[in-house]
Amino acid sequence: MAKERFFLELVPSEAVMKSWPHVVIVGGGFAGLKAAHRLAGKPVRVTLVDKRNFNLFQPLLYQVASGLVSEADVATPLRLLLAKSSNVQVLLGEVVDLDPDKREVVFNDRHLRYDNLILATGSGSTYFGHEEWRELAPPMKIIEHADEIRRRVLSALEEAEQTPDVERCRFLQTAVVVGGGPSGCELAGSLNELMQHAARRDFRQLDPQLCRVILVDPGDRVLRAMTPDLSEAAGDYLNSRGVELVLGGRVQSIEAGRLTVDFKTPPPGTPAERVLEAATICWSAGVCASHLGKLLADRTGCNVDRGGRVVVEPDFSIAGHPEIRVVGDLCSYAHTVDGKPLPGMAGPAVQMGGWVALDLLSQLSGERQPTFRWFDFGSMAVIGPLFAVADLRGVKITGAFGWLLWGLAHLAFMPANENRLTLLTKWLWMIATRQRASLLITGRADQHMGVEVGLERAERIEESKPPEPQVSAAS
């Protein structure tokens, strides 16, 4: 007899499950997937809803953008990851509304009831009020954006191969990365390695001397979240590899192939404004919470911070709604020793998701879960082949050993064994040969820049509407 399955009405067919509490998890990223895994096989019915059918290992997107690995190496289908969990159902769709009084979420024109709700929809990119820059300088938050960056870089090199004009080649072989955090430094270092290697070995007409990667950041050093000595080591390495650092300047405008940087306190003898021309401009300078945070605030009255993150209680619930938990990049959790909100990284997200799942199970069994305590493993960033900087709870490491620790940490966080194997193989192949296997130019120009759907599209449409005319009392 075939195993019983869920009905299309999303009500479990197995009698025993009908009495189990229904936990709805929105978002299959680090936090949401960890919560689902912790609840797997437990006496709860779990429904995981995500607008993508895969879990994305976002920290390695820059390697997709620079052709080091392929899309499938950093993404794993959610159904594959949860196939053995009979009490977990995965549904494709984006939650566009919720009713906290009825305890319902709305997606695909369907109302899904919950007993407990875990929101883990992550974060996106912000352009600080200049949304028109998005098309000109792609962010790096989803696979399609990484594909677009790779397409732009490789297409520019292909055009340069057929261009006799030296100044035009200089423009085509230049890339600008905005943002000197871990993502920006990793992308700048990887693009520089790609362009230098391609110009020397893969193309016949390109001059490697014309390849140029510029990293722009408003601070006085890159990797400002790390200690000054590690920032200096990262900056020195990037400089030694040919990456130009433009520090202390803020982006004032972005046009097609042109970026203007303004310096508030320029060094003596230097202009207060600098124009950078490049065929490829990438953005990694700002992060904002998922649009679901704003929706949750509208529906429940909960507080959000300046970045749109939901301010949560010590158990990740929101005031007045203990059945709603918010975890990962979507939440602002400031119940820490120093009172600073937890950073939006994979480590905290995984710990949040796991703790909330255990707390729900503890409540069902009438027990109390110990207070959440984040264990800070440290931070790290890979700057180039066999070179990374890491601060592991005060232990500072640079160079090849730092790269080895970085690689082991990322492989450990990778949710699927197959991805671990393919990543390790491609990394070792790159080290041995300097060759990159994922240098395909696919799709039409800019086709990946309109991928955002649902809440983001609806919000942009609403913002673009002209204000309604005020009706005076006299009329």
N, C-alpha and C positions, 0 to 999 in steps of 0.2 A: 504493500500500500504506500502510495506517495506521501511524503512528509507534508503536513498541513502548512499552509502559508498564510500570510496576512491577506485579508480581503482588500479589494480596491477602496472600500470605504475607510481604510486605514484602521479598522478595528481588528484586533488579533483573533484569529480563528481558534487558537488553543484556549480551552476554557480556563486553565490556570492563569493565563496572562491577563485575562479580563479583570481580575481583581488586583493586579499589580499596579502600583503608581506609574503614571505616564510621565517620563522625563523627555522634554523636547530640547535638543541641542541645536542651536543655529550657528553654523560655521564649522567647517572641517579642517581648520588650521591646527597649529600646535596645541592650543588649549582645548579646543573642541574635540579633537581626535583623542587626546589623552583622557578626557572625561569619559568619552565613549568606551575606550578600552578598559578603564577602571570599573565601569558599570556592566561590562560584558559578563554574562553568565550569572548575574545577580538577580534577585527577585524584583526587578523593575523592567518596565517596557520602555525602550529608548527609541526615539525617532531623531535621526540626524538630518538636518536640512541644510543644503548648501547650493549656491547658484552655479558652482562648478562641480564636476563629478570626480574631482581629484584633490588630493592633499598636495600643496605646493611647498617645496623646501626653499622658501624665499631667500635665505642668506646666500644661496649659490646662483641667483639669477644673473649676477654679473658675469658668471662663467658661460651662461647661455648667450648673453649679449656679445661676448668676445669670442665665441666659437669654440670654446674649450670643451664643453659638453653639450648634449642635445636636450631638448625639452623633456623627453621621457626619463632622462637621468635624474631630474629634480622634481618629478611629479609622479604620484602613484594613485591609481583609482581608489576612491574611498570604499567601493564595494569589495575590492580585493583585500583591503586592509581589515575589513570587518566581516568578511565572508563567514568566518567560523563562529561569529557571535549571533546565536539564534534569537536572542532577545533584542537585537539592534536592527532597525530598519533605516536604510538610507534613501532619502528622497531628493530629487533634483528640483530646485526652485529657489527663488529669492523671496524672503519675507519682506513684504511691503507695508504691513500694518500689524498692529496687535491690540488686543482688548484686555487690559489687566483685570477688569472686573469679571468678565466672563472666562478669563484665563484661556484666551485663544490667540493664535498667530494666524496671519493671512498670507497665503502664497498660492500661486497658480489658481486664483479665484476659489480657493478652498479654505475653510476655517478648521484649524486643527487645535483641539483642546489639549491642555497640559495640566498636570498637577505641579510640576516643577519645570522652570524654564532656565536654561543656561545660554546666555548670549555671548558668543565668541567670534564676532565677525571681523576682528582685526582692524587694520588701518589702511589708509591710502595716502596719496601725495597731495600736498598743498602748495600753491604758488603764491600765497600771501596776497590774495586779492587780484592777481594777474592771471586769471584762468586762460586768457588768450595765448599765454606762453606755452601751454601744454602741447599744442600741435607742433610747435617749433622746437621744443626741447622735451623729448619724451621722458617720463619718469621711469622707474624700474621697480614696479610693484607686482606686475602680473607677467605671465609668459609672453603674451602678445607684445608688451612693451619691450621686453628683452629681444624678441624677434625683430622688432622695428629698429632698434639701435644697431643690431648686427647687420640688418639689411642696408641701413644708411651708411655705415662704415665701409662695408664691402663694395657697395655700389659706387661710392666715392673713389675708392682705389681702382675699380675697373675703369671709371671714366678717366682718372689720372693716367692710366696706362696708355690711353689713346690721345692724350693732350700734349701738344708740343710747347704750349705756353707755360713757362716756368712758374710765373705768379699764379696762374690758375691751378697748377699742380700743387703749389704750396697751400693754397686754400683747400683743395680737395683732400690733402693729406694731413689736415689739421682737425683735431677734435677737442672740444671744450667740455669739461665735466664741472657742474656747479654743485658745490657741497663737499666739504673736506672731512666728513665723518667716515666711519668704517666702509659704508657702501661706496661712497665717492672715491676714497683712496683705492679700494679694491678694483673698482671699475677703471679708474685712470691707469693704474699699474698694469692691468690686464690688457686694456686697449693699446697701450704703448708697446707692450710685448708683441701683441698681434701685428700691429702695423710695421714695427721694425723687422720682425721675422718675415712677414709677407713681402716687404719691399726688397729684402736681401735674397730670398730664396724662391718665392713663388711668382714674382713678376719680373719682366725683363727690362722694362723701361723706367720703372720708378727709382727715384733717388732717395735712399734711406735718410739722407741728411734733411730732406724736406718734411719727413714725418714729424709731427709735433702734437703732443697732448698737453693741454693746459688745465690745471685744477684751480678753481676759483672758490674762495671761502672768505667770509667777512671777519673771521677771527685772526689772531696773530700767529696761529699754528694749526696744523691739521690734527685730527683726532683729539679734539679738546677735552673729551670725556676721559682720556687717559692722562697719565702723569706727564709732565713736561719732557722728561728724558726719553720716554717712549715716543712721544710726538716728534721730538727732534730726530730720533733714529729713523722713524718712518719718513719724515721730510727729507732727511739726508739721502736715504735710499732712493726715493722718487727722483730727487735732483740728479743723483748719480746715473740714473737710467734714462735721463733726458726729459722727464716730466717737469714742466714749468709750473711753479707755484705762484699764484697771484693771491696774496693774502691781504686782509684788511680792507677789502672792497666789497660793496654790495651791488648786486645786479640792478640796474635802473631800467633797462629795456632789452627786449629780445626781438629781433626781426629775423627774417629768413637769412641764415648764414652770417648773422651779425649780432654781437652781444656787447652792451655798454656797461662798464663797471665804474662806479663812483667811489672815490676814496675820501673819507671824512677827514682824516689827518694824513695826507700823503707825505712821504719823505721829502726832505728839502731838494729842490731842483727837479721834482717829478710832477707831472700834471695831476690834477684832481680827478680827471676822467680818462678812462682808457677804453678804446674800442678794439674788440677781438673779433676777427673774422675766421670762420670755420665752417666746413661743410656739414659737420656733425656737432650738435649741441645736446648734451644729456643733463638731466636734472635729478639730483639726489639731496636737495637742500631742505625739504620740509616734509613733515609727517602730520597727518590729521586722522582722527578716529573715524571709523565707519559711520556712514550716515544713519545707521540704526540708533546710534546714541542720541542724536537730535530727536528722532521719532519717539524713543523711549521717554525722553524728557517731556515732550509734548503730551504724551499719554498718561504719565504718572506724576509729573511735577518734580522728578528727581533732578539733582544738580549735575551740571557738566562743567568741565574746566575750559580754559581758553582753547585747547586743542580739540574740544568736542568729546573728550573722554568722560565717561560716567563716573561720578564720585560715589564710591561704594563703602559699605560698612565693613567691619573687620572680617565678616564671613562672606564678603563679596556680594551681599544682597543690597537692595536699595531701600531707602526709608519707606516704611509703610507696606512693603511688598517682600516679605521674607522668602516667598516662593520664586522670586526672580533673582538670578545670580548673573553677574557680569564679570567676565574674565578676559585675560589676554590684553592686547593693545587697546581694546575698547574701554577698559576700566582705568580709573585713576585710584590706585591703592596707596594711600599715604600713611597707613597704620604700621609704619616701620620704626626702627630705633631712632633714626635721624629725622623722621617726619617727611622725607622726600619720597615722592611717588616712585613706584617700581619702574624700571626702564622697559621700553617696548622691545624686548628681545625674546628669543626662543626659550631660553632657560626659565625666566620668570613665568612665561605663558604655560609651559609644560607643568611647572609646579602648581600654578593656580588651578589649572584644569583638573589635575589629579587630586588636589586637596578638596575642591568643591564636590567632586564625585564621592570621595570618602565621607565627607560631611553629610551628604544626603543619605548615604547608607547608614551612617551612625544615627541619624534622626529616626530612620525607619526601625532601627533596632532598640531605640530608647536610650542610646548612649550619647556621650559627649565627645566630640572630636577635639584634640588639642588645638590651641590657637595656631593659625597659619604663621609660619616663620619661613621667610625666603632665605635659601642658602645661596649666597653669591659665589659662584665658581670663578668669577672674574670676567674679563673682556679680552678680545683678541681681534686682530685684523691681518689678513694676508696682503702684502704689498706687491709681491712679485714672486717669480719662481724660486722656491726654497727660501723665501724670506717672509717672516711674519713677526708681528710684535704682540706680546701677550702680557697681561697683568693678572696673575692668578693669585688673588687674595694677598697681594703684596709682593709676590715673587715675580720679578720682571724678567722676561725672556725675549730675545730678539734673534733673528737669523734663521738658520735651517732647523734648529731644535724647536723654535717657536712655530715654524711651518708644520713640523711633525705633530706637535700638540694640537695645532689648529685642525689639521686633517683628521686626527683621531677623534676630536670632539665633534666635528661635523658628521663623520661617519656614525658616531654613536647616536646622534639625534635623528639620523635618517630613519624613517619608519619602516622601510622595506629592505630585506636582505639583497634582493636583486639590484637595487639602486646602489647599495654599498659596494657591491662587486664591480658594477660598471664604472662607478666613479673612481674607485681605487685603480682599476685598470687604465682608465684614460689619464689619470694624474701621473701614474708611473710612465706611461707612454710619452706624455708631454715632457716629463723630466729627461727621459732618455733621448728623445728625438727633436724636441721643441716643436713638434707638429701638432696641429689642432684638427680634429676630425669632423667638426660640425660647422663648416664654413659655407653653408648653403644660403643662396639668396632666393627667397621664396615670397610669393604674394605680390600684390600691387603696392605701389607707393602709398604709405599712410593708411592702408586698410586696417591696421591694427589699432589706430588711435581712437576709434569710436566704439570700443568694446564695452565700456561701462553701460550697464542697463539698470532698469528698475528705479530704486530710490535716487541714485545719482542723476539719472536722466530726468526724472520727475522734478528733482530739486532745481536743476539747471533751467528747465522749462519755466518753473514758477518764478525763479529769479529774473528771467529775461522778460517776463510780462511787464508792460507799462503799468504804473500805479493807477488805480481806479480814481476817477475824478471825485473830489469831495462835493457832496451835495449840501448846499447851505440851507439853513432853517427857513429862509425867506422863500426858497423855491419849493 
